[in-house]
Amino acid sequence: MDIDSVKGLRIARFGQGEKKIVAVHGITASLMAWGAVAGNLPAGWSLIAMDLRGRGHSRDLPGPYGLERHAEDVLEIVEHVGGAEVLTGHSMGGYVAVLAAARRPFERVVLVDGGLPFPPLPPGTDVDAAMAATLGPAIQRLEQTFDSPESYVAFFQAHPAFAGAWNADAEEYVRYDLVGEPGALRSRAVPEAVRQDGRALRLDGDRHGAALASITSPLTLLRAPRGLLDQPVGMLPDELAAFWTAKVPGLRDEVVADCNHYTILLDPRCAALVAERLTGS
């Protein structure tokens, strides 16, 4: 893995292949979310992932945040690396990828359990409460501190999404996320960045829908059948996918069997399938 920085954004390149994938992580994640997928790329490919501002080693970059700002950062990275054949995003990163792909064509755009606008919230709904209810422990941990890296790892190992699914890639992803001193370690994700981006996810559906419909690149959606807490309904349920595939005829929908919102990237079998779809192999 080669590390670089572009205007304060941490980027990592996995592999040295001439064909490039630019990958965008989720709302409380980091570039290490893509490590397992990158490890499954065939020869001739490389994957470039970034820490979005307010996350990972880009946590000190100032706001404003928001999905449009992230899309601008992503396109800067694409230019910095000399262009890319493929753009992909997981979870919130899928929405960022949609906004970026609406401005610039790619040979392929792959959305991984993200990118489909949600139905509007009922009038009077507290947006922050709705976001917390959806993201659950991912939001709660941003306010927590941990005594040691091992206690942070144990927190994730107890997460329902990782029950029976813990592996070296998951541990590397978790350990990368820590900042601070022993006794007061915390996630690198900045709470205000997460709040701003979460509000945009729930309130800017019309803008995201228009961007999704405007993409001219071949467009694939890979969905996890189980959710963030390994519940039996995924973050993007069948009804939502059916609505958007009907509205955007060029959108190809595929369910990745036997995974949840996290393990679609971190489980070896699921990560290998994602790598296949990214490269068309």
BELSUL-V294273 format. One record per residue. N is the residue number from 1. PHI is phi in whole degrees, -180 to 180 (none if undefined). Layout:
[[N,PHI] [N,PHI]]
//
This chain:
[[1,none] [2,-101] [3,-103] [4,-144] [5,-141] [6,-128] [7,52] [8,88] [9,-86] [10,-75] [11,-128] [12,-130] [13,-112] [14,-101] [15,89] [16,-126] [17,-63] [18,-71] [19,-80] [20,-120] [21,-115] [22,-103] [23,-123] [24,-119] [25,-89] [26,-86] [27,-67] [28,-119] [29,-99] [30,-156] [31,-61] [32,-71] [33,-59] [34,-99] [35,-62] [36,-68] [37,-62] [38,-60] [39,-68] [40,-105] [41,-73] [42,-73] [43,-58] [44,96] [45,-119] [46,-137] [47,-122] [48,-111] [49,-119] [50,-127] [51,-87] [52,-61] [53,-59] [54,87] [55,-136] [56,50] [57,-87] [58,-104] [59,-64] [60,-88] [61,-67] [62,-76] [63,-76] [64,-67] [65,-97] [66,96] [67,-68] [68,-64] [69,-64] [70,-64] [71,-62] [72,-61] [73,-63] [74,-62] [75,-67] [76,-64] [77,-65] [78,-57] [79,-67] [80,-61] [81,-90] [82,83] [83,93] [84,-148] [85,-76] [86,-129] [87,-120] [88,-140] [89,-152] [90,-109] [91,57] [92,-57] [93,-59] [94,-65] [95,-70] [96,-63] [97,-62] [98,-60] [99,-64] [100,-69] [101,-70] [102,-71] [103,-102] [104,-148] [105,-77] [106,-131] [107,-66] [108,-158] [109,-123] [110,-124] [111,-99] [112,-111] [113,51] [114,-172] [115,102] [116,-93] [117,-58] [118,-82] [119,-60] [120,-60] [121,-72] [122,-60] [123,-54] [124,85] [125,-69] [126,-76] [127,-63] [128,-64] [129,-67] [130,-64] [131,-66] [132,-63] [133,-66] [134,-77] [135,-89] [136,54] [137,-59] [138,-62] [139,-79] [140,-59] [141,-69] [142,-67] [143,-98] [144,-95] [145,-119] [146,-134] [147,-71] [148,-155] [149,-57] [150,-65] [151,-71] [152,-70] [153,-60] [154,-63] [155,-58] [156,-73] [157,-61] [158,-83] [159,-67] [160,-56] [161,-68] [162,-106] [163,-61] [164,73] [165,-128] [166,-76] [167,-155] [168,-65] [169,-66] [170,-63] [171,-67] [172,-64] [173,-59] [174,-69] [175,-64] [176,-63] [177,-80] [178,-87] [179,-142] [180,109] [181,-102] [182,-51] [183,95] [184,-143] [185,-76] [186,-151] [187,-65] [188,-73] [189,-68] [190,-81] [191,-55] [192,-67] [193,-62] [194,-64] [195,-63] [196,-61] [197,-70] [198,-65] [199,-63] [200,-62] [201,-58] [202,-90] [203,-108] [204,-108] [205,-60] [206,-63] [207,-66] [208,-66] [209,-64] [210,-64] [211,-66] [212,-59] [213,-68] [214,-89] [215,-67] [216,-99] [217,-72] [218,-54] [219,-129] [220,-122] [221,-113] [222,-107] [223,-113] [224,-89] [225,-73] [226,-119] [227,-92] [228,-66] [229,-106] [230,66] [231,-69] [232,-73] [233,-112] [234,-74] [235,-62] [236,-115] [237,-68] [238,-56] [239,-63] [240,-67] [241,-63] [242,-63] [243,-60] [244,-79] [245,-70] [246,-72] [247,-80] [248,-121] [249,-58] [250,-81] [251,-86] [252,-98] [253,-105] [254,-138] [255,-90] [256,-90] [257,-62] [258,59] [259,-149] [260,-119] [261,-59] [262,-90] [263,-73] [264,-60] [265,-102] [266,-108] [267,-73] [268,-56] [269,-67] [270,-67] [271,-61] [272,-65] [273,-67] [274,-59] [275,-60] [276,-62] [277,-71] [278,-66] [279,-99] [280,70] [281,-91]]
//
